[in-house]
Amino acid sequence: NAGNGVNNRKVSSLEEEGGADKKADVKSRKKAESGERNNNAQGGNDHGGDHDAHDEVTKIKNIQTIVMGDYEIDAWYFSPFPEEFAGYSKLFVCEYCLKFHRSRDALQRHVKLHCVLRHPPGDEIYRKDNVSMWELDGERMRIYCQNLCYIAKLFLDHKTLFYDVDPFWFYIMTECDSRGHHIVGYFSKEKFSEESYNVACILTMPPYQRKGYGKFLMSFSYELSKLEDKVGSPEKPLSDLGLLGYRSYWSQVLIELLKNE
């Protein structure tokens, strides 16, 4: 059950599903500069745009590494960070408010003296053990959501949404410890979708991959669709990794249904 102060919009039917989902393993292949490596990041749609121009721009990585919480994470793709960070191959990110910094000292000063957040700035709509889900309005939390998109682009090849976050809801998954809530992954979806799409982009952060969190995020998106009394589906076309992720998810769902027949 959710704790005190949690938004009334609870996703209680995930209580039983969450444990099984988190034990699952999403496996996919991604071509990297050093060769092939396994990962389970799920990429959503790219929200349109000129694919040729996008591919040309993203051939060269600008950020090589980000430091976020306890992790130093190698970037996979180009991301159009603001001009003030041009020329910096490593960025330091506050894991609570997602503000970018040029040095570790600047990040540490920010966290100690300035940042008042210890969780995403939205409504907690689900909690089980140390895992929570937070709902954010892209229009109300514009800077936070834009920064989240910049970070996500480092790991999603075909994501082109950065500035226009107003029409989207963002659902952020966190793990909590004594220091606060740490971002595990997220998905976004349009507030008003004529096609009843329930996911625009979806990502599990690299340090938390291969733990079943991607499947949990997918399950959560469908539970929200049930609460809204809609038939949900991710935006089309899916990226290659997104397609692999959803095939793995639905394979597991169908196997569980057949086992229970």
Secondary structure by P-SEA (a helix, b strand, c coil): ccccccccccccccccaaaaaaabbbbbcccccccbbbbbccccccccccaaaaaaaaccccccbbbccccccccccccccccccccccbbbbccccccccccaaaaaaaaaccccccccccccccccccbbbbbbccccaaaaaaaaaaaaaacccccccccccccbbbbbbbcccccccccccbbbbbcccccccccccccccccccccaaaaaaaaaaaaaaaaacccccccccccaaaaaaaaaaaaaaaaaaaaac
